[in-house]
Amino acid sequence: MLALCKQLEHAGVEFIVIACNTVHKVLPLIQDEVSLPIVHIVDATRERIQDLGLTKVGLIGSPLTMTDEYFAGRLADNGVDVVVPGEEDRKMIHRALGEEFAVGVFLAETRESFKGVIDRLVERGAEGVVLGCTEFGILLQEEDRSLDVVLIDTAVVHCEVAVRMALA
């Protein structure tokens, strides 16, 4: 990761965007070695959460994203409480990531399972739900979002911040 960032630095780019939630776990290990700003996906997500006035969100993502502090801890450090799915729901999400999404398959029954996970997070007090994996926005298309909660797609908010930076 550091070698790739250094290549971008030498190529003359103005900032770096890493389009994967889970890879952001390693940023603390490399960010001091790179002189360019790295647009952090969690910070972009936090900005959206705060703009929406939310204080407690559900988080679905890869197993590491849901259980490691690099994501939820960074949100919590900025006043956002995070709830994650229970173990069985995390297993279903992990299976869907590996067996379906990784090969470009997005099944209607999986979409319904994800909606059930989101409903359970709302029951636990989530005011919004973070789609903390770039594929989740594909699974939950706008017309499918019949849920009574705001969905925050990290891929979208990350891109929006990058576009603002590029145009500034």
N, C-alpha and C positions, 0 to 999 in steps of 0.2 A: 504494500500500500504506500509506504513511504517513497519507494522508488518511482511509482507512478505519479505521485504528487510532485516529486522533484522534476520529473519529465515535463509535467504541465507548467511548473514554475519556470523552467528554462525555455519553454515554448512561448512564454510571454502572456499567458492568460492572466486575467485580473482576479479571479476567484475560482474556487473549486466546489463542485456539487457532486456528492457521492449519493447515487440514487438507490440506496439500499438501507433500510432501517437498521438491520442487524450489524452491518459493517461499521456503523457509527460507534459501536462499543470500543473499537480500537483507536478512535481519534485522540484520546488523551495521551496515547503512546507516541503519536507522530506530530500533533499539531504544533508543538514547540520547535520542531525541526523544519517546518515549512513556513516561509514568510508570507504566503498568500492567505487571505481569509478562506476558511472552509465553512460553507453554509450548512449549519447543523440542522438536521431534519427534526430533532426534538425541539430545538429553539423555535423553528418555524411553526411547529405544531402548537407549542405553548403560546405563541403570539396569537394564533387563531382561537385557541381555547379562551384566552383572556379577552380577546376582542368580542367573543360571544358572551362574556360574562359568566362563564361556567367555573365552578370550583371543584367539581368531582366528575371524573370521566372514567368510563370503562376502557380497557386497552386489550385489543386482540392483535396478535402478530405471530411471529415465529416463536417457538418455545423460549429461546433466549430473550427475545424482546419482551415477552410477557413475564419472565421470572427474574431477569437480571436488573440491577439497579441503574444501568446506563440510561434507560429510558424512563421508567417510573420514578426513579430517584431524582433525576434531573427535573422532572415535572414537579415533584414534591418539594424540591429545594426552592421552587418558585411559586409555592402556594397552591398547587393543584393536587388534590387527592386522587389516587388511582385505584381502581378495582380491576382485578383480572378474573377470567373465567376459572371455574373449578377444574379439578384434575381431568374429569371425563371430557369436558368441553375442550380443554387444552389438547388432549389426545386426538380428538376428532379434527381439530384445526391442523395439528401437525400432520396427521394422515392425509388430509386434503391437500396441504402444501406439497408433500412429497409425491403422492400418488396421482394427483389430478392437476393442480395448478402448474407444477414444474414441467408438465408435458402438454400444457395448453388446454386442459379439459376443465370446463366450468359447468357442473351439473346442477339442474334445478333442485334436486333433493339436497345437495350440499348448500345451495343458497338458502333453502328453508331451514337447514340445521344451523347455519350462521345466524339467521334471524332469531332462532330460538336462543342462541347464546347471547345475542344482543338484548333480547327481552329479559333474560335472567340478570344481566348486568344492570339494566334499568331498575329491576325489582330490588337490587342491592343499592340503589341510590345514584346510579350514574345519570348525570344530566345530559351527557353526550357520550359518544363512543368513538374512540380513535381507531381507525383502520390502519394498524401499524405494520402493514406489509404491502408492497407495491401491487401485488396481484388482487388484493381485496376490493379495490375500486372497480376492477373488471367483473368480479363476481357480483357485487352489489351495484348494479347500474342504477341510474337515477330513477327510472320507471319502476324499479323493484323496491325502492326505498319507502315502503309503506309503513315504516316504523314510526312510532311517536317519539323519536329522539333524533337529535342532530348527529350526523355521521361526519367525522373529520378525517378525510383521506390524506394521509401524510404525503403521498406522492404529489397530490395537487397543491397542497400548501407549500411544499418544498419548491415546486416549480414556480409558484407565484412569487415567492421571495427571490428566487434566482432571476426571474424576469425583471422585477423591480430593481434589483442591483445592476443588472445589465443595462437598463435604460437610464439609470441615474448618472 
